[in-house]
Amino acid sequence: METKLTLKMDRRVVEAIKKYAKQTKRSVSKLAEDYFKRITSDYKKEPLITPLVQELSGVISEKDLENLDYTAYLEKKYE
């Protein structure tokens, strides 16, 4: 079921949205709907972990970090 929504925003923003919609061959309504779906679904999800971060997770254990002289150096430097 579709419902009408009226928004107030800066004229320049509206012009830019209309131009973008025309270039991408989508309606302003479709752009808004897709955007709102994305931000509301992201709100419910856990933070996204990128493949690189996931790949690097666990490469260095906390125990390894304790043994590094560099860690001690940084701790002393930023006390």
Biopython code that builds the backbone (N, CA, C, O; Angstrom):
import numpy as np
from Bio.PDB.StructureBuilder import StructureBuilder

atoms = [
    (1, "MET", "N", (0.838, -1.172, 0.000)),
    (1, "MET", "CA", (0.000, 0.000, 0.000)),
    (1, "MET", "C", (0.886, 1.238, 0.000)),
    (1, "MET", "O", (1.766, 1.376, 0.849)),
    (2, "GLU", "N", (0.659, 2.121, -0.932)),
    (2, "GLU", "CA", (1.456, 3.338, -1.039)),
    (2, "GLU", "C", (0.776, 4.490, -0.321)),
    (2, "GLU", "O", (-0.450, 4.598, -0.317)),
    (3, "THR", "N", (1.579, 5.347, 0.283)),
    (3, "THR", "CA", (1.099, 6.516, 1.001)),
    (3, "THR", "C", (1.909, 7.715, 0.550)),
    (3, "THR", "O", (3.106, 7.603, 0.286)),
    (4, "LYS", "N", (1.256, 8.857, 0.463)),
    (4, "LYS", "CA", (1.921, 10.080, 0.042)),
    (4, "LYS", "C", (2.665, 10.702, 1.223)),
    (4, "LYS", "O", (2.176, 10.696, 2.353)),
    (5, "LEU", "N", (3.859, 11.240, 0.944)),
    (5, "LEU", "CA", (4.679, 11.900, 1.948)),
    (5, "LEU", "C", (5.146, 13.230, 1.377)),
    (5, "LEU", "O", (5.684, 13.270, 0.270)),
    (6, "THR", "N", (4.951, 14.308, 2.105)),
    (6, "THR", "CA", (5.385, 15.630, 1.668)),
    (6, "THR", "C", (6.581, 16.053, 2.507)),
    (6, "THR", "O", (6.548, 15.991, 3.736)),
    (7, "LEU", "N", (7.637, 16.482, 1.826)),
    (7, "LEU", "CA", (8.858, 16.898, 2.511)),
    (7, "LEU", "C", (9.180, 18.345, 2.174)),
    (7, "LEU", "O", (8.906, 18.805, 1.065)),
    (8, "LYS", "N", (9.758, 19.060, 3.125)),
    (8, "LYS", "CA", (10.236, 20.416, 2.880)),
    (8, "LYS", "C", (11.750, 20.385, 2.946)),
    (8, "LYS", "O", (12.329, 19.886, 3.912)),
    (9, "MET", "N", (12.399, 20.928, 1.902)),
    (9, "MET", "CA", (13.852, 21.017, 1.902)),
    (9, "MET", "C", (14.305, 22.141, 1.003)),
    (9, "MET", "O", (13.514, 22.711, 0.251)),
    (10, "ASP", "N", (15.569, 22.451, 1.083)),
    (10, "ASP", "CA", (16.166, 23.528, 0.311)),
    (10, "ASP", "C", (15.927, 23.310, -1.183)),
    (10, "ASP", "O", (16.030, 22.192, -1.687)),
    (11, "ARG", "N", (15.610, 24.391, -1.870)),
    (11, "ARG", "CA", (15.310, 24.338, -3.305)),
    (11, "ARG", "C", (16.475, 23.734, -4.092)),
    (11, "ARG", "O", (16.259, 22.952, -5.018)),
    (12, "ARG", "N", (17.705, 24.094, -3.728)),
    (12, "ARG", "CA", (18.877, 23.576, -4.449)),
    (12, "ARG", "C", (19.019, 22.066, -4.277)),
    (12, "ARG", "O", (19.441, 21.362, -5.195)),
    (13, "VAL", "N", (18.668, 21.589, -3.111)),
    (13, "VAL", "CA", (18.720, 20.141, -2.861)),
    (13, "VAL", "C", (17.691, 19.436, -3.736)),
    (13, "VAL", "O", (17.984, 18.406, -4.342)),
    (14, "VAL", "N", (16.492, 19.992, -3.798)),
    (14, "VAL", "CA", (15.427, 19.402, -4.618)),
    (14, "VAL", "C", (15.848, 19.371, -6.083)),
    (14, "VAL", "O", (15.640, 18.370, -6.767)),
    (15, "GLU", "N", (16.440, 20.461, -6.567)),
    (15, "GLU", "CA", (16.898, 20.505, -7.962)),
    (15, "GLU", "C", (17.967, 19.448, -8.217)),
    (15, "GLU", "O", (17.953, 18.779, -9.250)),
    (16, "ALA", "N", (18.889, 19.300, -7.276)),
    (16, "ALA", "CA", (19.949, 18.298, -7.423)),
    (16, "ALA", "C", (19.377, 16.883, -7.409)),
    (16, "ALA", "O", (19.817, 16.023, -8.172)),
    (17, "ILE", "N", (18.398, 16.646, -6.542)),
    (17, "ILE", "CA", (17.763, 15.324, -6.477)),
    (17, "ILE", "C", (17.056, 15.009, -7.790)),
    (17, "ILE", "O", (17.172, 13.901, -8.315)),
    (18, "LYS", "N", (16.325, 15.983, -8.316)),
    (18, "LYS", "CA", (15.608, 15.772, -9.579)),
    (18, "LYS", "C", (16.587, 15.496, -10.716)),
    (18, "LYS", "O", (16.338, 14.633, -11.558)),
    (19, "LYS", "N", (17.700, 16.228, -10.740)),
    (19, "LYS", "CA", (18.711, 16.017, -11.781)),
    (19, "LYS", "C", (19.301, 14.608, -11.663)),
    (19, "LYS", "O", (19.456, 13.905, -12.662)),
    (20, "TYR", "N", (19.625, 14.209, -10.438)),
    (20, "TYR", "CA", (20.180, 12.872, -10.210)),
    (20, "TYR", "C", (19.174, 11.791, -10.602)),
    (20, "TYR", "O", (19.538, 10.793, -11.225)),
    (21, "ALA", "N", (17.919, 11.990, -10.239)),
    (21, "ALA", "CA", (16.873, 11.018, -10.573)),
    (21, "ALA", "C", (16.753, 10.857, -12.084)),
    (21, "ALA", "O", (16.608, 9.744, -12.590)),
    (22, "LYS", "N", (16.815, 11.972, -12.794)),
    (22, "LYS", "CA", (16.708, 11.921, -14.257)),
    (22, "LYS", "C", (17.906, 11.184, -14.855)),
    (22, "LYS", "O", (17.748, 10.371, -15.765)),
    (23, "GLN", "N", (19.097, 11.470, -14.343)),
    (23, "GLN", "CA", (20.310, 10.822, -14.854)),
    (23, "GLN", "C", (20.311, 9.320, -14.599)),
    (23, "GLN", "O", (20.819, 8.547, -15.411)),
    (24, "THR", "N", (19.749, 8.914, -13.487)),
    (24, "THR", "CA", (19.742, 7.493, -13.133)),
    (24, "THR", "C", (18.457, 6.783, -13.551)),
    (24, "THR", "O", (18.272, 5.593, -13.295)),
    (25, "LYS", "N", (17.574, 7.544, -14.203)),
    (25, "LYS", "CA", (16.307, 7.008, -14.719)),
    (25, "LYS", "C", (15.462, 6.378, -13.609)),
    (25, "LYS", "O", (14.878, 5.307, -13.778)),
    (26, "ARG", "N", (15.414, 7.080, -12.463)),
    (26, "ARG", "CA", (14.564, 6.668, -11.351)),
    (26, "ARG", "C", (13.760, 7.872, -10.895)),
    (26, "ARG", "O", (14.138, 9.015, -11.151)),
    (27, "SER", "N", (12.673, 7.617, -10.231)),
    (27, "SER", "CA", (11.865, 8.718, -9.713)),
    (27, "SER", "C", (12.433, 9.186, -8.376)),
    (27, "SER", "O", (13.130, 8.443, -7.684)),
    (28, "VAL", "N", (12.121, 10.422, -8.032)),
    (28, "VAL", "CA", (12.528, 10.955, -6.736)),
    (28, "VAL", "C", (11.903, 10.107, -5.629)),
    (28, "VAL", "O", (12.541, 9.840, -4.611)),
    (29, "SER", "N", (10.669, 9.691, -5.830)),
    (29, "SER", "CA", (9.995, 8.852, -4.834)),
    (29, "SER", "C", (10.740, 7.534, -4.627)),
    (29, "SER", "O", (10.903, 7.076, -3.496)),
    (30, "LYS", "N", (11.188, 6.930, -5.723)),
    (30, "LYS", "CA", (11.916, 5.662, -5.628)),
    (30, "LYS", "C", (13.258, 5.862, -4.923)),
    (30, "LYS", "O", (13.666, 5.030, -4.112)),
    (31, "LEU", "N", (13.943, 6.967, -5.233)),
    (31, "LEU", "CA", (15.205, 7.260, -4.561)),
    (31, "LEU", "C", (14.998, 7.417, -3.060)),
    (31, "LEU", "O", (15.756, 6.870, -2.259)),
    (32, "ALA", "N", (13.971, 8.165, -2.689)),
    (32, "ALA", "CA", (13.671, 8.384, -1.271)),
    (32, "ALA", "C", (13.300, 7.070, -0.593)),
    (32, "ALA", "O", (13.765, 6.781, 0.510)),
    (33, "GLU", "N", (12.467, 6.281, -1.248)),
    (33, "GLU", "CA", (12.053, 5.001, -0.667)),
    (33, "GLU", "C", (13.256, 4.086, -0.446)),
    (33, "GLU", "O", (13.399, 3.485, 0.619)),
    (34, "ASP", "N", (14.119, 3.984, -1.460)),
    (34, "ASP", "CA", (15.307, 3.137, -1.338)),
    (34, "ASP", "C", (16.218, 3.628, -0.214)),
    (34, "ASP", "O", (16.761, 2.831, 0.551)),
    (35, "TYR", "N", (16.379, 4.945, -0.127)),
    (35, "TYR", "CA", (17.227, 5.517, 0.919)),
    (35, "TYR", "C", (16.664, 5.210, 2.302)),
    (35, "TYR", "O", (17.392, 4.769, 3.191)),
    (36, "PHE", "N", (15.375, 5.444, 2.479)),
    (36, "PHE", "CA", (14.761, 5.204, 3.784)),
    (36, "PHE", "C", (14.788, 3.721, 4.156)),
    (36, "PHE", "O", (14.967, 3.380, 5.325)),
    (37, "LYS", "N", (14.613, 2.846, 3.178)),
    (37, "LYS", "CA", (14.711, 1.410, 3.451)),
    (37, "LYS", "C", (16.112, 1.050, 3.918)),
    (37, "LYS", "O", (16.292, 0.269, 4.852)),
    (38, "ARG", "N", (17.108, 1.640, 3.245)),
    (38, "ARG", "CA", (18.492, 1.326, 3.581)),
    (38, "ARG", "C", (18.844, 1.807, 4.985)),
    (38, "ARG", "O", (19.438, 1.057, 5.759)),
    (39, "ILE", "N", (18.492, 3.036, 5.324)),
    (39, "ILE", "CA", (18.894, 3.543, 6.639)),
    (39, "ILE", "C", (18.117, 2.884, 7.767)),
    (39, "ILE", "O", (18.643, 2.734, 8.870)),
    (40, "THR", "N", (16.881, 2.492, 7.514)),
    (40, "THR", "CA", (16.128, 1.839, 8.584)),
    (40, "THR", "C", (16.558, 0.393, 8.756)),
    (40, "THR", "O", (16.513, -0.125, 9.872)),
    (41, "SER", "N", (16.971, -0.271, 7.695)),
    (41, "SER", "CA", (17.439, -1.650, 7.845)),
    (41, "SER", "C", (18.836, -1.669, 8.446)),
    (41, "SER", "O", (19.152, -2.569, 9.223)),
    (42, "ASP", "N", (19.689, -0.692, 8.105)),
    (42, "ASP", "CA", (21.028, -0.612, 8.686)),
    (42, "ASP", "C", (20.955, -0.339, 10.178)),
    (42, "ASP", "O", (21.805, -0.803, 10.938)),
    (43, "TYR", "N", (19.969, 0.394, 10.593)),
    (43, "TYR", "CA", (19.818, 0.755, 12.001)),
    (43, "TYR", "C", (19.628, -0.489, 12.863)),
    (43, "TYR", "O", (20.078, -0.531, 14.008)),
    (44, "LYS", "N", (18.969, -1.487, 12.318)),
    (44, "LYS", "CA", (18.650, -2.699, 13.069)),
    (44, "LYS", "C", (19.790, -3.716, 13.055)),
    (44, "LYS", "O", (19.846, -4.608, 13.902)),
    (45, "LYS", "N", (20.694, -3.577, 12.091)),
    (45, "LYS", "CA", (21.767, -4.554, 11.938)),
    (45, "LYS", "C", (22.962, -4.195, 12.807)),
    (45, "LYS", "O", (23.112, -3.062, 13.265)),
    (46, "GLU", "N", (23.790, -5.181, 13.013)),
    (46, "GLU", "CA", (25.059, -4.949, 13.687)),
    (46, "GLU", "C", (25.975, -4.206, 12.715)),
    (46, "GLU", "O", (25.759, -4.259, 11.504)),
    (47, "PRO", "N", (26.979, -3.526, 13.223)),
    (47, "PRO", "CA", (27.899, -2.803, 12.337)),
    (47, "PRO", "C", (28.537, -3.742, 11.316)),
    (47, "PRO", "O", (28.862, -4.888, 11.627)),
    (48, "LEU", "N", (28.709, -3.248, 10.116)),
    (48, "LEU", "CA", (29.299, -4.026, 9.031)),
    (48, "LEU", "C", (30.797, -4.172, 9.261)),
    (48, "LEU", "O", (31.497, -3.190, 9.508)),
    (49, "ILE", "N", (31.271, -5.380, 9.179)),
    (49, "ILE", "CA", (32.705, -5.641, 9.271)),
    (49, "ILE", "C", (33.181, -5.943, 7.859)),
    (49, "ILE", "O", (32.739, -6.907, 7.234)),
    (50, "THR", "N", (34.080, -5.115, 7.370)),
    (50, "THR", "CA", (34.564, -5.291, 6.008)),
    (50, "THR", "C", (35.382, -6.571, 5.903)),
    (50, "THR", "O", (35.908, -7.055, 6.906)),
    (51, "PRO", "N", (35.491, -7.126, 4.694)),
    (51, "PRO", "CA", (36.260, -8.359, 4.519)),
    (51, "PRO", "C", (37.710, -8.222, 4.997)),
    (51, "PRO", "O", (38.270, -9.167, 5.554)),
    (52, "LEU", "N", (38.318, -7.054, 4.783)),
    (52, "LEU", "CA", (39.699, -6.853, 5.215)),
    (52, "LEU", "C", (39.814, -6.924, 6.734)),
    (52, "LEU", "O", (40.712, -7.578, 7.264)),
    (53, "VAL", "N", (38.906, -6.251, 7.428)),
    (53, "VAL", "CA", (38.929, -6.280, 8.891)),
    (53, "VAL", "C", (38.678, -7.698, 9.390)),
    (53, "VAL", "O", (39.329, -8.155, 10.330)),
    (54, "GLN", "N", (37.746, -8.384, 8.766)),
    (54, "GLN", "CA", (37.442, -9.760, 9.168)),
    (54, "GLN", "C", (38.660, -10.662, 8.953)),
    (54, "GLN", "O", (38.961, -11.527, 9.776)),
    (55, "GLU", "N", (39.351, -10.443, 7.838)),
    (55, "GLU", "CA", (40.530, -11.246, 7.528)),
    (55, "GLU", "C", (41.656, -10.994, 8.538)),
    (55, "GLU", "O", (42.384, -11.915, 8.909)),
    (56, "LEU", "N", (41.786, -9.751, 8.972)),
    (56, "LEU", "CA", (42.867, -9.398, 9.890)),
    (56, "LEU", "C", (42.532, -9.669, 11.353)),
    (56, "LEU", "O", (43.426, -9.682, 12.199)),
    (57, "SER", "N", (41.276, -9.880, 11.652)),
    (57, "SER", "CA", (40.872, -10.126, 13.037)),
    (57, "SER", "C", (41.540, -11.387, 13.567)),
    (57, "SER", "O", (41.468, -12.448, 12.948)),
    (58, "GLY", "N", (42.185, -11.259, 14.707)),
    (58, "GLY", "CA", (42.828, -12.399, 15.340)),
    (58, "GLY", "C", (44.222, -12.699, 14.848)),
    (58, "GLY", "O", (44.848, -13.647, 15.322)),
    (59, "VAL", "N", (44.734, -11.910, 13.900)),
    (59, "VAL", "CA", (46.083, -12.154, 13.391)),
    (59, "VAL", "C", (47.111, -11.948, 14.498)),
    (59, "VAL", "O", (48.075, -12.706, 14.610)),
    (60, "ILE", "N", (46.899, -10.918, 15.314)),
    (60, "ILE", "CA", (47.791, -10.649, 16.438)),
    (60, "ILE", "C", (46.987, -10.824, 17.719)),
    (60, "ILE", "O", (45.970, -10.161, 17.923)),
    (61, "SER", "N", (47.447, -11.710, 18.567)),
    (61, "SER", "CA", (46.735, -11.918, 19.827)),
    (61, "SER", "C", (47.144, -10.843, 20.828)),
    (61, "SER", "O", (48.167, -10.181, 20.655)),
    (62, "GLU", "N", (46.347, -10.675, 21.863)),
    (62, "GLU", "CA", (46.666, -9.697, 22.902)),
    (62, "GLU", "C", (47.973, -10.052, 23.597)),
    (62, "GLU", "O", (48.733, -9.172, 23.999)),
    (63, "LYS", "N", (48.220, -11.323, 23.730)),
    (63, "LYS", "CA", (49.463, -11.769, 24.374)),
    (63, "LYS", "C", (50.669, -11.315, 23.559)),
    (63, "LYS", "O", (51.679, -10.894, 24.122)),
    (64, "ASP", "N", (50.563, -11.400, 22.230)),
    (64, "ASP", "CA", (51.648, -10.936, 21.365)),
    (64, "ASP", "C", (51.883, -9.439, 21.553)),
    (64, "ASP", "O", (53.025, -8.981, 21.547)),
    (65, "LEU", "N", (50.822, -8.694, 21.716)),
    (65, "LEU", "CA", (50.944, -7.249, 21.884)),
    (65, "LEU", "C", (51.641, -6.890, 23.186)),
    (65, "LEU", "O", (52.379, -5.907, 23.249)),
    (66, "GLU", "N", (51.410, -7.683, 24.223)),
    (66, "GLU", "CA", (52.044, -7.423, 25.515)),
    (66, "GLU", "C", (53.559, -7.563, 25.425)),
    (66, "GLU", "O", (54.292, -6.903, 26.161)),
    (67, "ASN", "N", (54.017, -8.406, 24.540)),
    (67, "ASN", "CA", (55.447, -8.682, 24.434)),
    (67, "ASN", "C", (56.193, -7.715, 23.521)),
    (67, "ASN", "O", (57.416, -7.792, 23.408)),
    (68, "LEU", "N", (55.499, -6.842, 22.892)),
    (68, "LEU", "CA", (56.149, -5.935, 21.958)),
    (68, "LEU", "C", (56.735, -4.731, 22.684)),
    (68, "LEU", "O", (56.057, -4.080, 23.479)),
    (69, "ASP", "N", (57.987, -4.448, 22.404)),
    (69, "ASP", "CA", (58.614, -3.255, 22.968)),
    (69, "ASP", "C", (57.929, -1.999, 22.447)),
    (69, "ASP", "O", (57.852, -0.989, 23.147)),
    (70, "TYR", "N", (57.441, -2.067, 21.234)),
    (70, "TYR", "CA", (56.787, -0.909, 20.625)),
    (70, "TYR", "C", (55.532, -0.519, 21.398)),
    (70, "TYR", "O", (55.233, 0.666, 21.548)),
    (71, "THR", "N", (54.815, -1.494, 21.879)),
    (71, "THR", "CA", (53.618, -1.212, 22.678)),
    (71, "THR", "C", (53.997, -0.440, 23.932)),
    (71, "THR", "O", (53.335, 0.535, 24.288)),
    (72, "ALA", "N", (55.045, -0.865, 24.594)),
    (72, "ALA", "CA", (55.513, -0.170, 25.796)),
    (72, "ALA", "C", (55.963, 1.244, 25.449)),
    (72, "ALA", "O", (55.698, 2.191, 26.190)),
    (73, "TYR", "N", (56.636, 1.373, 24.332)),
    (73, "TYR", "CA", (57.088, 2.693, 23.884)),
    (73, "TYR", "C", (55.904, 3.636, 23.678)),
    (73, "TYR", "O", (55.934, 4.780, 24.131)),
    (74, "LEU", "N", (54.881, 3.165, 23.007)),
    (74, "LEU", "CA", (53.706, 4.003, 22.752)),
    (74, "LEU", "C", (52.972, 4.351, 24.039)),
    (74, "LEU", "O", (52.517, 5.481, 24.216)),
    (75, "GLU", "N", (52.861, 3.392, 24.922)),
    (75, "GLU", "CA", (52.192, 3.661, 26.198)),
    (75, "GLU", "C", (52.933, 4.737, 26.977)),
    (75, "GLU", "O", (52.317, 5.627, 27.563)),
    (76, "LYS", "N", (54.253, 4.648, 26.979)),
    (76, "LYS", "CA", (55.049, 5.655, 27.685)),
    (76, "LYS", "C", (54.930, 7.012, 26.994)),
    (76, "LYS", "O", (54.808, 8.044, 27.653)),
    (77, "LYS", "N", (54.967, 7.000, 25.686)),
    (77, "LYS", "CA", (54.910, 8.243, 24.911)),
    (77, "LYS", "C", (53.604, 8.986, 25.134)),
    (77, "LYS", "O", (53.608, 10.213, 25.230)),
    (78, "TYR", "N", (52.495, 8.278, 25.219)),
    (78, "TYR", "CA", (51.182, 8.915, 25.301)),
    (78, "TYR", "C", (50.579, 8.887, 26.707)),
    (78, "TYR", "O", (49.358, 8.946, 26.851)),
    (79, "GLU", "N", (51.412, 8.798, 27.740)),
    (79, "GLU", "CA", (50.906, 8.825, 29.119)),
    (79, "GLU", "C", (50.328, 10.177, 29.455)),
    (79, "GLU", "O", (49.855, 10.386, 30.572)),
]
sb = StructureBuilder()
sb.init_structure("model")
sb.init_model(0)
sb.init_chain("A")
sb.init_seg("    ")
for serial, (resi, resn, name, xyz) in enumerate(atoms, 1):
    if name == "N":
        sb.init_residue(resn, " ", resi, " ")
    sb.init_atom(name, np.array(xyz, "f"), 0.0, 1.0, " ", f" {name:<3s}", serial, name[0])
structure = sb.get_structure()
